[in-house]
Amino acid sequence: MLYLESFLHRVTLAEIVSRWIVDQPRHGDVHTLKKVVNFNSYASRLWSDWLISELLESFNGTRFHSRPMHTKADVKDLVVDHPLYTNPRIEEMRLRYRRFPEDFYRETPVDGRIYFSGDEGAPRFGGATRIKRYRRIAEKGSRRIVDFMFDRIKRNADDLAEERARNLGIPREALVTPHEQMVEEFAHAERRLTKGIKRGTLLNEFPILTIPDAVGLKLIVEDSEYTRLIDIIKSNPRCRLLEQEHHSGAYTATNMRLAFILPKDKLRALPPSGRYLSTLAYRGLSPATLVDEYLEFIDTAEDHVMVEVIASSFLNFLESEIGASMHEERVVQQRSTIEYRSHLATNVRYLMSYMLTLCRAPGPPGELDEVPIKLWVHYIPDTVDHHLQLLYVTGGHFHDNVEKFSSSEQRTAQDEHEVEEDRA
């Protein structure tokens, strides 16, 4: 159902999500879920680094360095302190940022890397990678599922109204329905969908709902140079340009969707090690079999992934970070305009959060006879919090490493890249 285009074994993941929505977990699902999500988290850092480095160096004709990005302050500070060029609008944004830094969501956590040429003293920003965080994947994935369910309920309600008009012997458009009856018909249609989920009869009707940007690359490309970037992408034997979407208005950039053929030999040569291996062991993957499982994961995976690449001029990039189209404000607005908010929609969000929290929780995978969060049951947030807390409990006590693990998550991007550099 939920198809993360930048993931390997994405069909396997989609099938697990579909089964868990109708409370039909299978033996081995928990282990497979942990393996797919965590190995993708590791491998995507490697291949995204290789891809953006190759594109940046081909486009700019110089070598690029990188460093981890843990919060948005890392990139906002860099581009404000070291602008690629300036004009009155850029100076206006820089001045406001320095005067009122608290207005710019500097503490927003982000998992990625910043790429720059030159040296640390005078860096020239070229682009960045971003691995979508678990919470954002859960949030975006649940929104896609909820949108599908909402559309399905509205169609069911329309069918009820069509049937009523037919019984009255009048055209559908001539039907006048009191507001109370419209509400009741919608509730009836919602119950019909909920019943299909509870019985599992909808399992084979779930569509493929894609999330194209679990991994994203952003490149600084001035408008006059955009055609040259496209030529470079098309000439790369590992890249295939699938789509281009030009945005104009408050947010101005070009989004591209690429198919990237993975260099599996390079991925095989760098299995998890060091602190990242320790993190995976903490999350319940056996150190004794982890490397073999990773190699099998790569060998049996799809040959390519889809990845979002955003090309933006430096001015428009500043607008998206500290200006008129600030990304964080667009996210806040998006969250405030959710149309469908029933307990069914809320439970979808709870379930997605549970599944992705499970992937980073400690301890052996274990098995689930039933999914703790069912879409047809009414919950209050305390109940869901309890289920999430239980994921960090061992032998009836909270796991000793919860706080330590929380802080280590902030170092993950750096640790994983160090693994690559150490073994290259």
Secondary structure by P-SEA (a helix, b strand, c coil): ccccccccaaaaaaaaaaaaaacccccaaaaaaaaaaaaaaaaaaaaaaaaaaaaaaaaacbbbbbbbbccccaaaaaaaaccccccaaaaaaaaaaaaccccccccccccccccccccccbbbbccccccccaaaaaaaaaaaaaaaaaaaaaaaaaaaaaaaaaaaccccccccccaaaaaaaaaaaaaaaaaaaaacccccccccccccccbbbbbbccccaaaaaaaaaaacccccccbbbbbcccbbbbbbbbbcccaaaaaaacccccaaaaaaaaaccccccaaaaaaaaaaacccbbbbbbbbbcaaaaaaaccccccaaaaaaaaaaacccccaaaaaaaaaaaaaaaaaaccccccccccccccccccccaaaaaaaaaaaaccccccccaaaaaaaaaaaaaaaaaaaaaaac
